[in-house]
Amino acid sequence: MSIPSPLRGAVAATSFGFVVVQLDVTIVNVALPAIASDLHAEVASLQWVVDAYTLAFAVLLLSAGALADRIGARRIYLAGFALFALASALCGLAVGATMLIVARGLQGIGAAMMVPSSLTLLNRITEHEPGLRAKAVGLWTAAGGVSIAAGPILGALLIGIAGWRSIFLVNLPLCGLGAWLALRTLPSSARGPRGERLDPAGQVLAIVALTAFTGGVIEVHRLGLGHPAIIAAFVVAIVSGLVFCRVESRVRSPMLPLDLFRLPNFGAATVFGILVNLTYYGVLFTLSIYLQRAHGYSALQAGIAYLPLTGMFIVSNVASGHAVARFGPRLPMICGALVAACGYALLIPLDVASSYWAMLPAFALIPTGMGFAVPAMTTAILASVEKTQAGTASAVLNAARQAGGTVGVAAFGALVAGEAAAIVGGMRTAATLSVGLLLAAALTATAKIARRSVDDRSTIGRRP
């Protein structure tokens, strides 16, 4: 089943926002050495440049998803484009690492507003045809996957032409185009029930928990595990996380409806998403350092090295949509995780003298596996919930995935500080851990994801 002509514009409009958001997840990676040189930033600051975006993205996705459900998905989508453009301009004008980190956080807020609202709109326009929804989600995910893969090469080209600041300033015309497409093709969205309220206590606790944990992981390499600041960070993360769960189980309108995790597929797909993003974003960070500092690649050479990721994401994302429509989400999730695990395994033998041809099979298998698994995972989530909660459900999934990516950069990034030998060793360790985590993801899908897609859309998450 192809996408009908009247819906193609809407699918393109929702996918465009995901492209912009995902592009800024990876486009910055090839610019890290240039940013470090220009702004005199250390490895920990570079980790924060990456993680400030994904952290704000992760912790605010839940509230943004609730807003999309309650005040209108298109309104939130357009507001996200506006904020993202403003934050990108501030990134391009940054005069120091601190200003860049803060501006990246603002970008993350804009991204959090765009992703769940775009997926809510996509779910709404395909709600009566599950097969069409699977293919549309496949195209939406393919667009994001391609932008993730294209980020390094596009970033390298822009850096070569106009410097590292251009990778942020290019977002201004992109956001303008995205908003124009949304206004032309996407239906106006009705407000949700007027009596619903947001969950500020849950939002604050989520921010505190994830920020404290991420900060502790990033700084542990510099300060040591026994340092009082590191111990305090982990204690704060654990305590605030526990209190968060307690609050969410008691409030009338929780930011994270814990009942979602009782639905078939939902909890397993969320865990699967965490593991996939943790490995990919973490390894991508280490590979950027490995290619440019251990191998001596320029930003352009590093970007070209990532080219195979683009093509394989396109092919595997589209193929996944067809596979999910025919077989359900479980088989594509399992196969995708196993293929990506094989790709990470091929990184383990690499060293300073390894040729690009030795890296190429891994650069092909990793996006092939991810591209096959992620649309299936997303479809499993959407098929589990009532359509009025699609924004909240997609926000939970994407928040979990971005949190996984944030932890991956924080944990794996600490492994590649130092000279070439240390960078190679750290990259190998990251690859080895990734193999184990993706095998765990495959086992989770095998045990917990239904053979066929379920459509149990009970109304959940509201306290009487």
C-alpha atoms as one frame of an Amber mdcrd trajectory, in Angstrom:
protein
   0.000   0.000   0.000   1.484   3.355  -1.065   0.758   6.705   0.579  -2.307
   8.287  -1.127  -1.585  11.570  -2.912  -3.720  13.750  -0.583  -1.690  12.563
   2.411   1.783  12.881   0.938   2.077  16.567   1.760   1.059  15.959   5.378
   3.523  13.074   5.739   6.245  15.285   4.254   5.396  18.139   6.630   5.504
  15.974   9.756   8.678  14.277   8.573  10.388  17.608   7.925  10.268  18.582
  11.588  11.785  15.250  12.557  14.530  15.854   9.972  15.465  19.188  11.537
  15.456  17.749  15.054  17.478  14.652  14.224  19.934  16.571  12.077  21.086
  18.548  15.087  21.654  15.378  17.078  24.573  14.355  14.848  25.604  17.356
  12.747  27.554  18.712  15.694  29.776  15.647  16.034  32.190  16.471  13.217
  32.423  20.051  14.494  33.620  19.084  17.976  37.373  19.521  17.313  36.757
  22.905  15.641  34.537  24.032  18.522  37.149  22.857  21.025  39.862  24.857
  19.249  37.823  28.033  18.758  36.161  28.129  22.178  39.001  26.437  24.122
  36.694  23.633  25.271  37.779  20.380  26.940  36.258  16.934  26.321  33.776
  17.371  29.190  32.548  20.634  27.637  32.180  18.900  24.280  30.072  16.208
  25.941  27.843  18.938  27.363  27.544  20.575  23.916  26.084  17.285  22.681
  24.169  16.356  25.828  22.629  19.765  26.585  20.542  19.271  23.451  19.569
  15.655  24.021  19.040  16.209  27.762  16.590  19.091  27.313  14.988  17.132
  24.489  14.548  14.060  26.680  13.244  15.622  29.878  10.737  17.939  28.190
   9.305  15.492  25.644   6.744  14.208  28.140   5.319  17.627  28.910   5.429
  18.560  25.235   3.517  15.395  24.357   0.876  16.246  26.931   0.624  19.779
  25.510   0.199  18.343  22.014  -2.706  16.232  23.251  -4.318  19.024  25.264
  -3.915  22.307  23.364  -3.382  21.090  19.817  -0.546  19.282  18.069  -0.190
  21.746  15.185   0.080  24.714  17.552   2.894  23.058  19.491   4.591  21.942
  16.275   4.722  25.494  14.896   5.892  26.936  18.213   8.677  24.358  18.247
   9.930  25.538  14.856  10.022  29.147  16.107  11.973  28.342  19.271  14.359
  26.047  17.422  15.205  28.810  14.947  15.867  31.319  17.744  18.073  28.891
  19.667  20.006  27.994  16.508  20.783  31.662  15.935  22.143  31.903  19.498
  24.305  28.813  18.903  25.758  30.413  15.799  26.574  33.592  17.736  28.067
  31.848  20.795  31.214  33.517  22.150  32.101  30.784  24.628  31.409  27.175
  25.528  28.898  28.115  28.245  26.785  30.224  25.883  26.850  27.431  23.304
  25.773  24.841  25.875  22.864  27.013  27.061  21.745  27.681  23.491  21.928
  23.963  22.718  19.608  23.389  25.666  17.116  25.850  24.150  17.358  23.943
  20.881  16.461  20.810  22.803  13.311  22.481  24.164  12.225  23.346  20.624
  12.974  19.806  19.491  10.896  18.395  22.349   7.934  20.428  21.158   8.260
  19.235  17.558   8.715  15.463  17.778   5.651  14.220  19.719   3.382  16.738
  18.013   4.569  15.631  14.564   3.966  11.990  15.425   0.541  12.842  16.869
  -0.405  14.572  13.629   0.898  11.629  11.593  -1.057   9.165  13.729  -4.212
  11.236  13.359  -4.147  11.416   9.565  -3.644   7.639   9.260  -5.720   6.482
  12.240  -8.260   4.450  10.265  -5.726   2.345   8.324  -3.118   0.472  10.419
  -1.231  -0.674   7.321  -1.006   2.871   6.010   0.095   4.055   9.448   2.955
   1.539   9.497   4.209   2.752   6.121   3.804   6.423   7.063   5.706   5.859
  10.316   8.361   4.068   8.272   8.735   7.125   6.037   8.728   9.496   9.038
  11.424   7.420  10.734  13.341   7.101   7.472  13.451  10.873   7.157  14.827
  11.199  10.682  17.229   8.323  10.173  18.581   9.827   6.984  19.091  13.182
   8.684  20.972  11.481  11.530  23.184   9.776   8.996  23.541  12.858   6.780
  24.397  15.119   9.720  28.140  14.403   9.739  28.640  14.886   5.978  26.459
  17.996   5.840  28.242  19.373   8.892  31.630  18.688   7.332  30.669  20.462
   4.104  29.310  23.495   5.960  32.389  23.685   8.195  34.651  23.577   5.144
  32.703  26.385   3.452  31.751  28.705   6.308  33.079  27.385   9.641  31.448
  25.515  12.502  28.881  28.242  13.262  27.183  27.580   9.927  25.947  24.159
  11.106  23.572  26.015  13.438  22.702  29.001  11.253  21.514  26.702   8.449
  18.575  25.807  10.700  17.005  29.244  10.236  15.837  28.727   6.628  15.058
  25.072   7.369  12.729  26.028  10.224  11.052  28.650   8.046  10.411  26.067
   5.337   9.125  23.534   7.850   6.640  25.990   9.361   5.395  26.925   5.887
   4.833  23.271   4.985   2.968  22.654   8.242   0.652  25.613   7.723  -0.145
  24.522   4.172  -0.706  20.786   4.653  -1.486  19.872   8.261  -5.012  20.035
   9.678  -5.793  22.297  12.598  -5.914  20.266  15.792  -8.591  20.600  18.412
  -7.787  21.314  22.011  -8.002  18.463  24.498 -10.267  18.410  27.567 -10.188
  21.825  29.263 -10.070  20.320  32.733  -6.729  18.605  32.221  -3.697  20.067
  33.981   0.007  19.654  33.500   2.273  17.990  36.025   4.892  20.566  37.120
   6.144  18.482  40.063   6.779  15.501  37.810   8.496  17.692  35.215  10.863
  19.260  37.763  11.724  15.878  39.273  12.425  14.415  35.822  14.763  17.296
  34.989  16.606  16.989  38.308  16.977  13.207  38.081  18.276  13.006  34.526
  20.469  16.116  34.766  22.095  14.929  37.996  22.730  11.466  36.578  24.127
  12.779  33.283  26.326  15.324  35.032  27.684  12.669  37.351  28.541  10.357
  34.452  30.234  13.122  32.459  32.300  14.444  35.348  33.267  11.103  36.912
  36.251  10.749  34.560  37.650  14.112  35.670  36.790  14.035  39.381  36.769
  10.304  40.186  33.952   8.089  41.422  34.662   8.822  45.077  34.500  12.603
  44.767  31.761  14.149  46.960  30.232  15.987  44.005  29.894  12.758  42.017
  28.413  10.862  44.954  25.980  13.718  45.578  24.949  13.789  41.914  24.098
  10.082  41.886  22.271  10.287  45.231  20.185  13.207  43.949  19.439  11.296
  40.740  18.276   8.180  42.603  16.194  10.017  45.201  14.518  12.338  42.701
  13.849   9.374  40.399  12.114   7.460  43.183  10.086  10.495  44.218   9.159
  11.024  40.561   7.704   7.512  40.343   5.788   8.111  43.571   4.359  11.413
  42.342   3.367   9.990  38.978   1.471   7.158  40.652  -0.644   9.599  42.674
  -1.394  12.727  40.626  -4.616  13.022  38.639  -2.970  13.852  35.307   0.532
  12.378  35.386   3.188  13.492  32.929   4.209   9.832  32.682   1.110   7.618
  33.042   2.614   4.528  34.664  -0.370   2.482  33.481   1.060   2.744  29.971
   3.644   0.163  30.936   0.901  -2.392  31.630  -0.148  -2.391  27.987   1.132
  -5.098  25.635   4.354  -4.087  23.879   4.701  -0.651  25.487   7.265  -1.288
  28.218   9.367  -3.641  26.121   9.433  -1.251  23.158  10.500   1.580  25.459
  13.385  -0.431  26.935  14.345  -1.453  23.403  14.453   2.211  22.356  16.675
   3.166  25.288  19.222   0.491  24.399  19.250   1.318  20.690  19.840   5.040
  21.250  22.346   4.580  24.051  24.569   2.473  21.829  24.218   4.517  18.647
  24.713   8.018  20.039  27.437   6.892  22.389  29.400   5.095  19.677  28.874
   7.930  17.176  30.489  10.348  19.645  33.459   8.033  20.170  33.837   7.424
  16.426  33.980  11.169  15.743  36.836  11.520  18.223  38.486   8.335  16.911
  38.408   9.404  13.260  39.633  12.962  13.807  42.032  12.605  16.719  43.332
   9.049  16.429  43.242   8.758  12.632  43.882  12.403  11.807  40.850  12.807
   9.535  39.682  16.320   8.724  36.046  17.242   9.403  35.278  16.711   5.704
  37.009  13.323   5.608  35.134  12.231   8.731  31.842  13.346   7.202  32.540
  11.430   3.990  33.428   8.361   6.047  29.867   8.365   7.399  28.241   8.407
   3.943  27.285   4.689   4.007  25.066   5.413   6.992  22.807   7.614   4.860
  22.065   5.092   2.134  21.541   2.173   4.495  19.167   4.157   6.716  16.996
   4.982   3.697  16.782   1.399   2.480  16.244  -0.234   5.865  13.679   2.316
   7.123  11.479   1.911   4.074  11.881  -1.874   4.151  10.896  -1.885   7.812
   7.564  -0.192   7.081   6.678  -2.958   4.634   7.893  -5.690   7.002   5.870
  -4.332   9.937   2.724  -4.104   7.811   3.160  -7.771   6.866   4.682  -9.439
   9.941   4.052  -7.099  12.864   6.747  -5.287  14.872   8.505  -8.125  16.712
  10.468  -9.757  13.887  11.856  -6.476  12.455  12.886  -5.368  15.957  14.759
  -8.615  16.651  16.451  -8.729  13.246  17.400  -5.067  13.401  19.004  -5.371
  16.833  21.018  -8.416  15.810  22.270  -6.831  12.582  23.337  -3.655  14.422
  25.075  -5.781  17.090  27.105  -7.431  14.321  28.086  -3.967  13.099  29.328
  -2.915  16.521  31.253  -6.173  16.837  33.177  -5.283  13.669  34.434  -2.081
  15.344  36.182  -3.984  18.131  39.324  -5.026  16.171  39.979  -1.512  14.779
  43.133   0.372  15.764  45.080   3.474  14.720  46.401   1.756  11.583  43.038
   0.373  10.400  42.026   1.418   6.897  38.671   2.898   6.013  37.780  -0.328
   4.211  38.074  -2.143   7.536  35.520   0.266   9.021  33.097   0.168   6.088
  31.204  -3.056   6.933  30.417  -1.734  10.405  29.308   1.610   8.961  26.877
  -0.316   6.736  25.500  -2.837   9.230  24.855  -0.451  12.129  22.384   1.835
  10.258  20.850  -1.163   8.486  19.954  -2.742  11.804  18.801   0.469  13.442
  16.805   1.532  10.408  14.966  -1.779  10.368  14.231  -1.831  14.094  13.175
   1.732  14.934  10.013   2.068  12.761   8.825  -1.280  14.099   9.406  -0.134
  17.668   7.515   3.126  17.023   4.583   1.297  15.429   4.403  -1.070  18.423
   4.034   1.940  20.721   1.365   3.700  18.636  -0.674   0.528  18.227  -0.854
   0.111  22.006  -2.612   3.333  22.980  -5.809   5.286  22.469  -5.407   7.823
  19.658  -6.031  10.760  22.027  -2.907   9.733  23.942  -0.682   9.265  20.911
   1.247  12.437  21.784   1.913  11.288  25.327   2.873   7.771  24.232   5.224
   8.936  21.499   6.726  11.432  23.922   7.407   8.670  26.456   9.153   6.611
  23.797  11.203   9.481  22.434  12.028  10.785  25.913  13.320   7.353  26.862
  15.324   7.116  23.634  16.860  10.562  24.058  17.662   9.822  27.689  19.417
   6.680  26.497  21.363   8.700  23.935  22.318  11.272  26.568  23.642   8.567
  28.888  25.459   6.931  25.972  27.355  10.124  25.115  28.108  10.762  28.780
  29.321   7.229  29.496  31.093   6.379  26.238  32.467   9.892  25.776  34.442
   9.565  29.001  36.244   6.564  27.471  37.912   8.526  24.646  39.758  11.243
  26.542  43.532  11.313  26.079  45.928  10.355  23.318  45.404   8.068  20.312
  45.977   4.787  22.177  43.457   5.721  24.870  40.928   6.820  22.243  41.224
   3.492  20.400  40.838   1.545  23.635  37.812   3.587  24.608  36.178   3.103
  21.226  36.703  -0.665  21.462  35.181  -0.752  24.941  32.173   1.253  23.744
  31.683  -1.135  20.813  31.911  -4.194  23.073  29.354  -2.797  25.495  27.082
  -1.951  22.572  27.116  -5.536  21.339  25.983  -6.775  24.745  23.277  -4.125
  25.085  21.799  -4.847  21.661  21.727  -8.566  22.360  19.738  -7.677  25.477
  17.425  -5.559  23.293  16.849  -8.505  20.935  16.041 -10.776  23.882  13.611
  -8.193  25.252  11.767  -8.020  21.932  11.709 -11.821  21.671  10.200 -12.251
  25.126   7.868  -9.272  25.393   6.733  -8.024  21.976   3.630  -9.683  20.508
   4.079 -11.630  17.275   1.519  -9.420  15.604   0.776  -5.775  16.282  -1.782
  -5.282  19.002  -4.367  -2.531  18.983  -5.340  -2.382  22.649  -6.203   1.286
  22.887  -7.695   1.523  26.355  -7.955   4.952  27.917  -5.274   5.043  30.564
  -3.224   7.295  32.743  -6.015   9.369  34.300  -6.683   9.221  38.013 -10.304
   9.417  39.200
